[in-house]
């Protein structure tokens, strides 16, 4: 209501100036009223803002917390991580914008009603004509708003897809680099981004249309009102014209804001629905899942009866059916079967991670939880000790036993900080074997009754596997009940029972002697010495696992791997503004500024024309008497946050008018025509500016994302190992969203404010020159206040961003390790941790809001002072008889909007600066990320690698200066077409050879020659396209089978099917819907072994002359493995194959074996020769692995 007091009192004051008949005391009263109203309005406004924000923050805490708690309770059907992160980042924020919009939704109609009443007093019924037009525009707006809504939803879906893709890219970045797919997969992200921008473009242009409609509206309405008024036979007087104009302008603000408010409410509704969908996902409910009473016999730990399980509630995916299974206390039960037969699903079913469709599951001592070691080990971003303790108190004796049982002591002794060494996210810095053993150690340390172990022996070499079996599974865990899935059947001979799975059904169960022969592929040829005694096993471990190069790669001496996220200090640097200017494009940026100035100039011209008209009228009619007019005009200037919403016609001056007399309507017609023309030109400029601005910001959004993506894909592997994915994702989701949407919005307002201020100063200077004296002291005050505020506001924004990243990472981490969390009962602790991180972030948010209010109240009070000063000056001038009421009225009405303008300017500038922090963070990656050395393209043609000879000459590789060399002068030569096996204990440098060969790491000295060409001279793409690799960890991304097999789209479908057949996958793929079947996030719909087969199919498709195999078949059963070896032999008969050995039978038929130790070549000869040398290292490796048959030699 106080917003109206300003204009009403102002008109009284101007009336007083005109008349000169009232006593001076009235003038003073009016002036005081103006000042008092302004101050009171400011205080109320400020409190309102503060309280609303407090409520918003409370709601935010609740929403984020409930989202996290829900994530902890999700059943088997989980949304992809990217989607959950978007709920946390985007949707929760949108939901909270509701708080502000809600109050405006009832406040604006109220303002509207009051204005209409005042307008009715002025021109009677004529106002209806204008009102009808305004109301007609509301449905138009509604149409635009719904269209914006729809686009918004689509845009969010494309954004989800893009963030999901980027997440997968980052997780498989090593493989992508090995295969040289950066371009192909980058193009997929770009395609998603293009669809997202397409929707954004629709939204932005519709916004521009909205803004334009509202900017043009006041003029049209006023002209319609006047025409109606004249047609009704009334005489138009100047007083009526000006008062009506002022009121129509007041009408526009509420009407203008309305679509924004509605939009805010609608966006909140969309986001609310998305959050609701997430909250409605079925919960993990152990009470309903397990039967309430424990198994009938006390000695039975686990009982399944006619139980049918599936990964989704309706049972469309492969089902797991167990007709009857009973496990007694203390048994060791082995689970074997072909790849993809449902072994892991059986364990998941026992742990309650599947949907139980029927039957019953009973578990003894359910409340104690399980010890769970999953097939893909889940490691937290923390120190190794924290990973193993996992929230349980530290018990030195137990801890020591666990480390010993899991063969971790030697690994820890090599690491820079022992068990205080930080492990990268998902354990990237550890070898596969180390990860598996740490996950196992965590399970063992929890001391549970029932252990579910999913192939922990796959990723380690033979003597370590033996050690784990005897010391851990048969040792420390001997008193517990254990279910062990494995492909290494030789380790199951000591089991109490073995279950054989096929196609999701349990088909046989019995003692090992019955079942194992059914799955073993090779007769026991070498096991002459049978089961060695425990002591012999212990001796064979005397040469334990050496370190893993990967660790040394990133770990600084202190063992801190995680670089603290950098946070820029001080003001946003000039180069960030330049970067944004460049992203918009030079020409476009200039055009935007020019149209903006034109728009302001025409607006001021229109106002000046009105004031000129008054002076003419005064001159004509000075003889006639007229009544003083009271014109309640101007906008509700004391509500800056309303001002924020109407970028179109923001600060419109107002003309409370002097006396005027009826005059010839022809005259009126002339003035109105000119006025209408100027207004028309103004609206055209407005349209031009809105469209140009939309185009410019879209251009910038596209450019910024493209450069960021390109730069991240080109970064070296070391960067990804040291940077948590959450941090890179934060750039791709929230910072990009900011540059897309929030930044242009605020920037638009900033530009409008700046232009308005220029126009305003011009008018004031001509009208009340005395006022210009006030400006210097005022501007100095403003400058200090805003500088003080901006410094704090910026830092708080940055802190806000920094405290948000851990929240994201924590949620992503939780979703990845959900089954482990539940099995160990750590959900409560994780919830606490989430609350702690949330609390930190909330503090930053609260402080940010408080500083905004601090600034706001100061600016408002200064504004009140200005208005009082102006009123005072006017009174003085009046007493002196100097005042020209027409100009004073013009200046005063302008001055009233000065405070609004200045506060708008400071707050929009600050917000722009805060938003530019996002651009700064994007730029930081775009400019400062290290790049892989690209090399010069040699003119070799595409098929330059014709023979396939490989030669290493004195290659030395240190991961970082000051660390021991991972490769220490390696020299060897492989003939074209030769099959070379590479063996050595963990950490002897086997994987490093491949990293150097593919130039994922550059050697510090020495060189690698392929067919006599030095690889460091080649372009990376040229080099990597000629090599093929089957990596240790299978990497698949969500998409169709075809996209995964052949991301670059080089092959015909026939070739793809052929490759699938050779890898024994064609049946599985056909059942999934052929080549266009979807694989789900990270290939979720295939088992780990099937994923490895798919990666093999990928390698078969390339016609590379050199194939590298890195422990590729560790998760495949022996029969399949044999078939694969045959396939590889056939398909790569005339190509060079380098195999990092895993199972000995694969390496015994290679031409030569290369034995590495501590980064040096120790032996290089044919397997037969080396076996016959009694003391060769190869012979020792062979002996230590002859526990069982095709034992593995592991490789990191």
N, C-alpha and C positions, 0 to 999 in steps of 0.2 A: 504493500500500500504506500509505503514511504516513497517509492519510486515516483508516484504521481505527485507527491507534494512539491518536488522540485519544479516541474513545469508550471504547476498552478501558481505557485508563489512568484515564479519568474514573470508570468504574464501580469500578475498584479503589480509587480515592481515596474515593469515597462509602462503599464497603464499610468502608474503614478508619475513616471518621468515625463510622459506625454502631457498629462493634464496640468501638472504644476499647481493644482488647486487644493490637494490634500495637505494636511500638516506634515512637516518633516518626520515626526515621530512614526507615522505610518510607514514611511520609506524605510526607516531603521528597522522597524519590526519585520518588514518583509525580508530585509537583508539577513537579520538574525535567524528568522525562520528557515531561510535557505540553508544557512550554515548548520543549524541544529539538526534539521532533517537529514542532511548529508551524513553527519557524524553518527547519528542513531542508526541510520540505514546500514552504514559500514559495519558497526559492531554486530548487529543482528545477523547480517549476511555472513560474517566471519564465523560466528558461533555455529551457524547452521552448517557451513561447510565442514567444520571440524567434527561435529557430532556425526554427520552422515558418514564421514570417512572412518570414524571409529567403528561404526556398525559394519561398514563394508569389510574392514580388516577382520572383525570377529567372524563374519560369514566366510571369509577367505580361508581362515585357519580351519574352520569346520569342514569346508568343502575339500580342501587338499588332504586333510587328515582322513576323511571318510573315503576318498578315492584310494588312498594308500591302504587303509584297512581292508577295503574291498579287494585290492590286488592280492593281499595276503591270503584271502579266502577263496580265490578263484578256483573253479573246478577245472576239469580237463580242457574245456573249450575256452581258450584264452585269446584275447585280441593280440595282434602283433605289437611288439614293444613300441614301435613308432607311434602307433595310434594311442596307446596309453600315455605316452609322453606328451602328445598333443592335447589330450584331455587336461593334463596337468598344466601345460603352458598356456595354450590359447583359450580353450573353452572355459576354464575356471575364471580367467580374467574377464571374458565377455559376460559371464553370468553376473559378475560383480558390478558391471557398469549399470546394472539394473537399479542399484540404489539411487543414483542421481536422477535417472530418467523417471523413476516412479513419482518423485515429488513434483517434477515439472509437469507430469501428465495431468495433475489437477491444478497446479499453479497457473499454467498458461491459459486455460479456458477462463479462469477468473479475470486475469488481466484483460482478456479479449472482451469480456462482458462490460467491464468498466469503460473501456475505450469506446465501445459501440454506443453506450448510453450518452457519453459526452458528445459524440459525433451527432447523435440524434438531436441534442439540444441545439447544435449549430445549424444543421441544414434540414432538420425535419425528416420527412419520410424519404427524401431523395437518396439518403444513404443506402436504402435497400438495393438500388441498382448496382452499386459497387459491391455490396455484400454478396449479392447473388454470384457475381463474377468470381469473387474470392472463394465462395463455397464450391463453385464449379471446378475450381482448380484442385480442390481436395481429393475428389476421386482420381483425377489425373495423377496426383501425387501418390495415391494409394497404389495405382497400377505400377508406377515407377518403383515404389518401395517394395512391392511383392516381387517384381522382376529382380531387383537388387538382392532380395532375400534368397531367391532361387539360385542366382549366380553364386551367392555367398556360400551356400551349402555345397554346390558343385566344386567351388574353389577349395573348400576345406577338404573335400575328398581327394582332389588332385594333390593337395598339399600333404595329406596323410601318405599317399602313395609315394610321393617324392621323398619324404623324410624316411619312409621305410626302406626305399631303394638305397638311399645314402647310408643308412645304418648297415645294410647288408654289404655294400661296397666296402665300408670301412672295416667290417669284420673279416672280409676276405681279401684285404688289400695285397697281401703277399702273393697270393695265387694270381691275382689280376696282373700284378707286375711280371710274374714269371711268364704268363701267357701273352703279355703285351696287349691286354684288352682295354687299356684306359680309354682309348677313343670310343670303342664300341659301347662300353657301359656308360661312359660319360654322355654319349648321345642318347641313351635311354633316359638318363636323369633329365637331360635337356628337353626331351619330348614331354615328360611329365610336367616340367616347368613351363613349357610352352602352353600346355592345356590350362595350367593354373593361371598363367598370365592372360590367356584368352578370356577367362571368366573375370579376372581383375579388370581387364580393359572394359568389358561391358559395365561393370560396377562403376568405374571411374567416369565413363562418359555419361552414364545416367545421372550420376551425382552432379556432373557439370550442368546437365539439363535442368535438374532441380534448382540448383543455385540460380541459374539464369532466369527461370520462371519467376522466382520470388523477387529477383532484383528488378525485373521489368514491371512487376505487379503494381507497385504504388502509383506509378505515373498513369497507367491505364485506368486503374480504379478512380483516381481523382478526376481524370478527364470525363469518365462516364458519369460520375456523381454530378459534375458541373453541368453537363449537357442535360441530364434528367432535371436538374434544378431549374435551368432556364426554360426547358420545355413545359415545366409545370407552371410557368408564368411568373416565377419570382424574379426579382432583380438580384444579380450577383454583385456583391460588394467585395472590395479588396479584403476587408476583415474576414469575411466568410471564406474567401479563397484560401487565405493563409492558414487560418485555424483548421480548416478542413484538411489541407495538405499535411499539417503537422500531425493531426490525429490519424490520418490514413497511414502515415509512416509508423505511428505507434502500433497500429493494427498489425503491420507487417511482421514485427518481431515475433509475437506469439505464433502467428501463422507459419512464419519461416522456420521457427524452431520445431514446430510440431512434427514434421516428417523425421527430423533427427531423433526426436524423443521416441516416436513410434518405432523407428529403425532400431534404436538401442534396445527397446523392449523386445522386438522381434528377434534380434540377434541373441539376446539372453535366452529367449525361448528355444531357439535352435540348439544352443549349447546345452541348455538344461535337458533337452530331449536326448542329446548325445550322451551326457553324463548319466541320465536315467537308464539308457540302454545298457551302459556299462555296469551300472549297479544292479540291473536285473539279470545279469548273467548268472547261471546256476552256481551255487556255492559248493565248496568242498565241505562235505558234511560227514565227518567220521561216525557220528552217532547213528545216522541212517545207513551208512555204508556197511559197517561191520555189524555182525549179529550181536545183540546186547549181552548174551551170556558167553563166557569163554568156552573153549572146546570141552567136551564131556570128560575126557580123561585128563587128569592133572599133568601127565607126562607129555601130552600133545601140546605143541606150541602153536601150530598153525593148521587150520582145517578148511578146505574148500570143497563145497558140495554142489554139483550141477551148476557151476557158476559160469555166467556168460558176461564178458566185459567188452567194452568198445571205447574208442577214443572220442566218439561223439554220441550225444544222448539218444539219437535215433538208431544208431548202429549201422551207418552206411559204410564206414571204413572197415578195415579188416577186424574181425571179431576174434576174441581169444576165449576158447571154451575149455573149461577144466571139469571133467565129469566128477573126479574124486581125487583129492590129494590130502595126505595127512603127514605132517612133519613132526617127529618126536624131538624132545629136548636134547640139545647137544649134538644133533646130526650135522654132517656136512653133505649138502645135497648139490650135485652138479646138474647144470641144465645145458643141454647141447642141442644142436640142430643146424639146418642150413641157414644161409643168410636170409634175414627177413621172415623167419618162421615164428616170431613172436616171443623170443626169449626175454627181451627187455620189457615187452608188454606184460609178461607174467609178473615180473618183479614190480612193475608199476602198479599192476592190479593189486598186489599184496600191500603195497605202500598206500593204496587208496588214491592213486592219481588217475584212475580211469572211471568210466561210468559203469556201475554194476547193473546189467539189464535184468538178471534174475539169479536165483541160486543164493547160497549164503557163504560168507567169509567169516571165520572166527579166529581171533588172535589172542593168545595169552598175554596178559600184562600190557594191554594196548597203550595205557597212559604213559608208559615209559618211553614209547617211541621206538624207532628203528635206527640201526646204523646203516647209512645208505652211501654207497659209492657208485655214482652214475657212470655211464659209459663215456660220456663226454664230461670230463671232470669240471666241476664248477669251482673257480677260485675267486676269492674276493680281492679287491684292490686294497691290500693291507700287508703287514709284514707276514713272513712265513709262520712265525709263532702265533700271531693272532688268527691266522687261517686254521691252524691245527687246534688251538684252544677253543676257538669258536664260542667265546663267551663263558666257557667253564673256568672255574678258578684254576690257577696254575699249581700243579702238583709235580714237584721236580722229579720225584722217583718215577711216577707213571710216564711223565713226559719223556724221560730218558729211555725208558723201555719202548715207548711207541716209536721214537726216532730210530732206535736200533732195529726194531721189528720191521719197519718200513724202509730200511736201508737208506735212511736220509742223512746219516752222520757225515759220510764222505762228501756228499753234495754240499752240505752246510759248511764244511771246513774250507771249501774252496770259495764260497761266496764272500764278497767283500765284508758284509756285516753279519755273517752267520745267519742265525734264525731271525735277526732283526732286519734282514734285507727286505726291501719292499718288492712285492710282486706286481707286475703291471696288470692292467685291467684284463679280466678273464685269464690271467696268468700268462700273458703273451711272452714274458721274458724267460719262461721256463721251457725246458724241452717237454715233449709229450709225456715221456716217462716220469719226469719229476712232477708234472702236474698230477698224473694219476696217483703217484705215491703220496703226495701231500693230501689229496682228497681222501685217500684210504686212511692215512694217519689221522685225519680229522675224525673220520667215522670211528676208528679204534679208540681214540682218546675219549670219545663220549661215553664209553663203557655201557653199551646196550646189551639186551638179552638176545635180540634177533638181528642178524646182519644180512642185508641184501647187497651182494657185490656183483656189479655188472661189468665183467671183463676187465678187472684192474690189471691183469697180466699182459694185456695185448700190447701195450706201448713200451714195454721194457725188454731189455735183452736177457739172454738165457740165465746167466748166473744170478741176476737180480730177481728174475721171476722165481727161481728156485728159492732164493733167500726169502722172498715174500711168502711163498707157499709154506715153507717149513717154519720160519720164525713168526710169521704173522697169522696166516690163516689156520695152520695146524698148531701154531705155538700159542701166541698171546690169546687168540680167540678160541682155543680148543674147548673151553668150557661153554661156549655160546652155540646157538643154532645158526648155521650159515647156509645161505643159498648162493651158489656161485655160478654165474654164466661164463662160459669161456669157449673159445675155439681150440685152445691148446689142450686137447684131450689127454695128453700124457700126464697132465697135472691132476687128473681126476681119479687116478688109480687108487688114491687113498680115501676117496669119498665113500660115504656110507650108502648113498643111493644116487642114481643118475636118472634124470628125466629127459626123455627125447621129445622134442617139439617138432611139429610139422604143420605149416599153414595155419598157425594159430590154435592148433589142438594139441593136447598132451596125448601122444599115442602110445608111449611105453614108459614104464618106470621099473627100475630093478637095480641090482648090484652092478658096479662098473664092469665086471667081467662079462656080463651079458650084453650090455648096451654099447660099450665103447667100440667093439669090433664093427658095429653097424656104421659108425661114423668115421672110423680111422681109414685114411686113404692108403697109407703105406704100411707094409708089414714092418715089424720092429726089427730093422736090420742091424742097427748099431748098438742096441741097448745090451751089450754083453754083460756089463757089470751091474745090470739091474738097478734097483734102487740103492743109491749109496747111503751109507749111514749119515746121520746128521753131522757128525764131526767132519766127514769128508766134504760135505756140502759147505760147511763153514769155511774149510780151507780154500775151497774154490772161489771164495769171495775175497781172496787176499788182494786182488787187483780191482778195487771197487770202481764204481762209476766215477769217471772224471767229470770235470765241470762241463757246463753247456756253454758254447760260445755266446749264445743269445744273451746270457745274463751279463757277460762282460761288456756286451755291446753298449748297454745303456747305463750300467750301474756306476755311479761315481764312487769314490773310495768310501764315502760314508754309507753307501747302500741306499741313499735316497734316489729313487728313480723318478718319482713324480716331480716334474718342474712345477713350482707354484704358478698358477695362472697369472699372466702379467696383467697389471692394471695401470693404465696410463694416468699420470698426475696432471693437475692444472687444467687450464682451459683447453677446449678442443682446438687442436692445432690448425693453423691456416690450411695446411695441405689437405686436411679432411674436407674443408669447404671446396677447395680446388678440385679434389677428386669427385665430389658430387656434381660440381659444375660441369666437369668433363663428361661425367656419366650421362648427364642430361643432354649434353651436346651444345657446343658454342652458339650456333645459330639459333637453336630453339630457345636457349636460355635468354638471349638478347631479345628475341621476339616477345617472350613472356613479359619481360620487364617493360618493353615499349608499350604493349597493349595495356599494361597495368597503369602506366602514367597517363595514357590517353583517357582511360576510363575515369581516373580521378579528375583530370582536367575538365572533361565534359560535365562531370557531376558538379564541380565548383561553378562552372559557367552557368548552369541552370540556376543555382542559388543566387548568383550575382544578378542574373536577369530579373529574378523576382524582386530583389532589393531595389534594382533600378526602376522597376515598375512602381514600387511604393513611392519612390522619390517623385516620379512623374505625377502620380495621383496627388501627392501632397501639394505639388506645385499647382496642379489644376484646381484642387478643391480647398485651398487654404481659406477661402472666403466662407465656406459652408461649415456649420457646426456639426459635430457628430459625437456619438456616445463613445466613451472609452471601451475598448473591447477587452474581455478577459479571455485570453486564449490558453487553455490548458494544453500546452503542446510539449513536444520533445518525447524522447523515449524514456523507458525506465532505465535511466543511465546508471542507477546505482546497483546494477546487478551484472558484474562483469562476467559471471559465468554464463549468463544468457548471451552476452555479447559474443562469447566464443563461438556460438553455434551458427552465426549467420554470416558466413564469409562474403555473401553477395553484397548486401547493401548495409554496411555495418553502422557507420556512425552518421546518421543523417541529421543535418542541421535543421533548425526549426525557426519559424518566423512569427513570433507573436507580434501582431501588427498594430500600427498606429491607426489613427482615425482615418476614415475614408468615406467618400460619399458615393451615392449611386452615380454611375457614369454610363455613357453610351455603351450599349452592349457590343457595338461594332469594335470599339476600343478593346473591350475585354477579349473579343474574339481574336484580334490581332495578337495581343499579348499571349493568350492561351496557345495560339498556333506556334508562335516562336518557342514557347516553353515546351510544347509537345515535341517539336523538331529536335531541340537540344536533347531532351530526354530520350528520344528514339536513338540518336547517335550514341548516347551513353549506353543504352541497353545493348546495342550492337558490339561496342567495345567490351562490355561485360562478357557477352557470349564468346567473343574471340579469346578473351583471356582465360575463361574457364576451360575451353577446348584445348588451347595451347598448353595450359598448365597440366591438364590430364595427360596429354601426349608426352610432355617432357618427363613427368615423374614415372610414367610407364617405361619410357626409354631407359631411365636411370635404373629402375628396378631390374630390368632385363640385363643390363650391362653388368651391374654389381654381382649378380648371382653367377653369370657366365664366367666372369674373371675368377671368382672365388673357387668355383668348381674346377676350373682348368688347373688352377694353382695347386689345389689340394691333391688332385689326381697325380700331379707331376712331382709331388714331394717324395723324398727318399723314405725307405722303410724305417730308418732310425727314428724319423719324426713320429711315425704312427706308434712305435713301441713306447715312446716316452710320453705320448699325449693320450689322456683318456678319451674314449669315443664320445662321452657325454659332452666334453668341451667342444669338440669339432661339431657335434650335432647341434649344440646350442647356437653356434654360428649359423648353421643351415636352417634351423627352425625359427627361433625367436628373433634373432638379429635380421634375418632376411624378411620376416613378416613385418618387422618395424620399418624397414626401408621400403617395403611394398605399400604399406597402408598408413601407419600412424604418422610417419615423417611427412608425407605430402600433405596430410590433413592440417597439421600444425603449421607447416611452412606456408600454406595457402593463407592462413589467418595472419601469419606474421607479415607477409607481403602486403595484404590488404591494410593492415594497421599502419605499416610504415608509410604507404602512399597516402592514407587518410591524414596522417600527422602532417605531412608536407602541405597538403591542401589546406589544412586547418590553420597552419602558421601563416600561410599567404593571406587568408581572409582576415585573421585577427590583426595582422600587421596593417592592413588597410583600414580596418574599422576602429579599433581602439589602440592606437599606437602606444598609449601609456602602458598597456599590458606588457609590451615587449620588455619593459624594465624588470618585470617579475621573472622573466624566463631564465636569466643567468643563475640567480641563486637557486631557483627551483631545479634547474637541470643538474646543478652540482649535487644537490641532495639526492635526486633520483639516481644519479650515477653511482653514488656511494652505496645507497641501499641495495640497488640491484647487483652491484659487484660483490658485496658481502654475501648476498643471497645465492648468487650463481655459483660462487666457489663451493659453498656447502652442498647445494643441490646436485652439482655435477658429481662430487665424490660419492654422495649418497646413492645416486643412480648407479654408479660403477659398483659400489659395494653390493647394491641390490642384485646386479647381474652376477657378481661373483658368488653370492650366497645361493643363487638359484641353481647354478650348475651342479653342486653336490646333491640337491634334491632330485634332479633328473637322473644323475648317475645312480643314486640310491634306489630309485624305483626300477631302473633298467636292471640293476644288479639283482634286486629282489625277484623280478619276474624270471630272470635266468635261473636262479637257484631255488625256485619255490619248493620243489620236491624235497631238497635237502633241508631247507629251513623247517618244513613241517615235520619231517622224519625226526629231526633232532630237537624239535620243540623250541626253536629259537625265534618263533614269530613275535613273541612278546618283546624280546630284546630289540628286534628290528623296528618294531613300532615305536619304542622309546627313542631309538636313534633318529627315526624320521621326525618325531616331535621336536627333538633337539635342533635338527637342521631347519625345520620349519620356523621354530621360534627365532632363530638367528635372522632368517630372511624377513620375518614379520617385523622385527625390530627396525631393520633398515627401511622397510616400507613405511612404518609409522613415522619415523624421523623425517622421511621425505615429505609426508603429508603435512607434518607440523611446520616445516620450513615454508611450505607454500602459504599456509595461513598467516605465518609471521609476516611474509612479504605483503600479502593481500591487505592486511589491516593498515600497514604503514602507507601503502599507496593510496588507499581510500581516504585516510585522514589528510594526507597532503592535498588530495583532490578537493576535499571539503574546504581546506584553507584557500585554495585558488578561487573557488566560486565566491567565497565571502569577500575576498580581495576585489574581485571584479565588481561585485555589487557595490562595494565601498567606493571604488574609483568612479563608478557611474553616478553615485549620489553626489560625490564631490563635484564632478563635472556639471551635474544638474544645477547645483547651488551656484556655480560660477556662470551658469547659463550657456555652457559650451556644447551641451549634448545634442547630437542629431539622433533622435529616437530611432529612426529607421535603421541606421548603422549600428547603434548600441544594441538594439534588439537582435540584429543579425549576429553581432559579436558575442552577446551574452549566450544566445542559444548554442552557438558554436562552442563557447568556453565550457558550457555544461558538459559537452561530450569530451572535452580535453582530458579530464581525469580518467574517464573510461578508456580513452585511447591509449594514454600512457601506461595505465596498468595492464591493459591488453597487450601492449607492445612488450613490456618487460616479461610478462608471464609467457607470451607466445615465443619470445626470443629464448627464454630459459628452456622452455619445453623443446624448442627446436634443437637447442644445444644438447639437451639430454638425449633426444632421439638420434642426434648425430653421433652419439657414443656408439650406436650400432654400426653406423657407416664406418666409424673409426676402427671398430673391431673387425669388420669385414676387410677393410683396407690393410689392417695389420697382417692378416693372412695373405691378402692378395699381393702385398709388396715384400713381406719379410720372410715368407717361408723359404727354406732351402729348396733347391731344385736338383733333380738328378742331372748329372752332366750329360748333355745330349749327344756330343760327338758330331763330327761332320758327316753328312751322307756321302759315302764314297760312290763313285760311278761304277757299280758292280753289276747292276741289273738285279732282277728279283731272285733268280736261282743261283746266287753266287756260291752257295755252299754245295758243291757237287759231290765231294768225296765223303766228308764227315770225319776227317782226322782232327784229334784234339791234342794240343800240346801245352803243358804248363811249364813255364821257365822261371825258376827261382821265385815263386809267388810268395810274398809275405803279406799277411793280413793281420792288422791289429784293429780291434773294434774301436779303441780310442787310445790316444797317446797315453803312455804310462801303464797300459795293461799288457799282460803277457801276450805274445803273438798267438793268434788262433791257428794261423797257418805259418809255418816257419821255414821258408825256402823250399816249397814243394816243387819238385821237378818230376814230370813223367810224360810219356807220350802214348797216345792210343791210336792204333792204326785204324783207317777207315773200315767200318763194318765189324770191328772187334766188339766182343761182349766183355765188359770189365766189371767185376764185382768189387765193391769197396767195403772193407770191414774195419773194425776198430771199436774199442770200447766207447761208451757214451762220452761225448766231449772230446773225441780225438780229432775233430775237425772235419768229419764226413760232410755234414750239411754245409759247412763253410765253403767246401769246394764248389758246391752248386751255386751258392750265393755269388761267388766270384765269377763263375762261368756265365751266369745270367747277368752279371754286373748289377746285382741288387746292392752289392757293396763294392767299392773300388779298392783293389789291393794297394798297399802302401809302396810296394816295389815289385818288380818282376812283371811278366806279361803272359797273357793267354793267347795262343794262336789257334784259329780254326782254319783248316786248309791253308795254313801259312798266312792268314790275314790276322793282324793284331786286333783283338776285339775292342780295345780302347779307342781305335780309330773309327769304329762304326757308330752309326746312329742307333739308339737303343731299339727302336722299332725294327730296324734292319736285322739286328742281332737276334732279338727274341722271337721274331717270326720264324726263324730257321731252326729253333730248338723246341723240343716238346718236353713236358714234365708231367709226371703223375705225383702230385704232392702228397705229403704225409697226412695233412688234414683236408678232407674233401670239402671243397667250397661250392655251394650252390646258392643261387639267389631266387627270390620268389619270381615266378614267371612260368612260361610253358617249358616242357621238356626240350622243345626245339631251341628256344632261346638259350637254355643252359648248355646244350651240346655245342651250339654253334652261334655264339653271340654275334659274330661278325656277319652271319648269314652268307657264308661262302659255298655251302654244300647243298646238293639236291636231297630230297627226302629219302630217295633210295639208299644213298650213301649212309644216311643217319640210321635207317633201320638195320642196315648191314652191320654197322658198328655195334648197335645195341644187341643184335643177335650174337655177335662174337663174344660179347660180355655177358651173355645169358641173362639179359634184362628184358628181352622183347615181351615176354608174357606179362611181367609186372607192369610195364609201360602200357601195354594194350589194355590191361584192366583199369588203368588210371585214365583212359580216354585218349590213348595214342599220343602223337607228338604234341598235340595241343593241350594235353592234360596239364593242370596246374600243379606245381610242386609245393606250394605253400612256403612260408617264411623259412629261409635257410634249408629248403628241401625237407621240411618236417614230415612229409608224407612217406618218405623212404626211410628204411633203417640205415644205420651207419654203414654197414657193409655194402648195401645197395648204392649208397651215395658214392662209396669208393669205386664201385664198378662203373658208375656213370662217369666219374672222372677219367677212368681208364678208356671208356668209349670215346671221350673227348680227345685223348691223346692219339687214339687209333685214327681219328679223322685227319690229323695234320700229316702232311707228307714231309715232316722234318727228317733230316738225315741223322740227327742226334736225339736220342730219347734218354731222359734221366728218370729213374724210378726211385722214389724216396720212401722206403718202408711202406709200400702202398697197400699191401694186402693184410695188414695186421688184424683187421676186423672181419676177415672172410674165413669161412670154414675150409677145411683142408681139401675137400673134393673140388669146390669151386676154385680154390687156389691153384690146384693142379691144372684144371682146364685153362685158367688164365695164363699160366706159364706157357702152356702150349700155344695159346693164341698169340702171346707176345713173341714167342720164338718164330711162329709162322710169319706174322705180319712184319716183324722187324728183322727178318733174316739177313738182309743186306745192309742194315743200318747200324750205326754205332749205338750201343746201349750201355749206359752207366747205371749200375744198380747199387744203391746203398743197401747192404744185405740185411735181411731180417730172418728168413728161415733158411737154414743151411742148404736144404736140398735145391734151392733155387740158384745158389751160387756155385755149387759143385760142378754144374755143367757150363760155367762161363769160361771164356778162353784164358783169362788171367785174373788174378786177384791182387788188389792193392791193399796193403795193410797199413793203416795210419796209427801213429801213436804220438800224442801231444803235438799234433800239428806237423809232424815230419813223416815222410814216407819211410817205413821200416823194411817192408818186403814187397816185391812186385814180381810175381811169377805165376805159372799155371797152378791150379789147385792141387793137382797130383804131386808135382814137385814139392810144393810146400808141405803137403801132408807127410811126405817121406823124410823131411828134415826133422830130426827128433826135437830140436829145441826151438823150432820156429814159433813165432807168436801166433801164427795161424793155427798151428797144431794145438797150442794151449787153448785158444778160443774154442776149437772143435771139441776138445775134451770137456771143457767146462759146460758145453752145451749138450753133452750126450746123456743128460738125465733122461730125456725122453727122445722122441724121434725127431721130427723136422723142427729142431729147436730154433729159436730166433736169436739173432745177434744184435737186435735193436740198433737204433740209430736215433739221434736226437731229432 
